[in-house]
């Protein structure tokens, strides 16, 4: 079974901090994604990556950056955390298009 | 941008009843997928239906797709309390694997 592991289930940070969310998948998938999930808004795509060192902006990239130095790891970075970035963050991976995405359990991030 | 819109937003039924959720979308798609999310957890894939398919089954799940109406439905038959969760549709417009999710339907199955 594919396993997508997010480093933290719960995280509390302060405004202005630089925050790193880590995601690791163990199935050699090419594609990895970061979403945020907010009540009433569903899942919104922040960034995705089709290969190592490759990244593309999703629908809401402002205030975020990503890093993919190794195929199995995709990191989401909040450069200077703000309270409106309090949310549930979900990482997903898939081998290629036209296939299901596999999700981690999510990180519930609170910015105080 | 939100492409899929689920209807209803919330659904409460008794165990043993059938549950039907609908999804509408706006642009042409390569496939449509349904996912389930238990409270506070990640999403789990249920079914993928391609644009050239009209119906697909998996256990107690039945999914239909009408590309002319840009809509899909998910039917859960003989529901169980363990089916209580949120259900999301997601559309893939091309072959790039980038999905656009709807806002979800919250299903509550009571004993």
Interface residues (C-beta under 8 A of the other chain):
Chain A: X4 X31 X33 X35 X40 X41 X42 X43 X44 X45 X48 X50 X58 X59 X90 X92 X94 X96 X97 X98 X99 X100 X101 X102 X103 X104 X105 X106 X108
Chain B: X1 X2 X30 X31 X33 X35 X40 X41 X42 X43 X44 X45 X48 X50 X88 X90 X92 X94 X95 X96 X97 X98 X99 X100 X101 X102 X103 X104
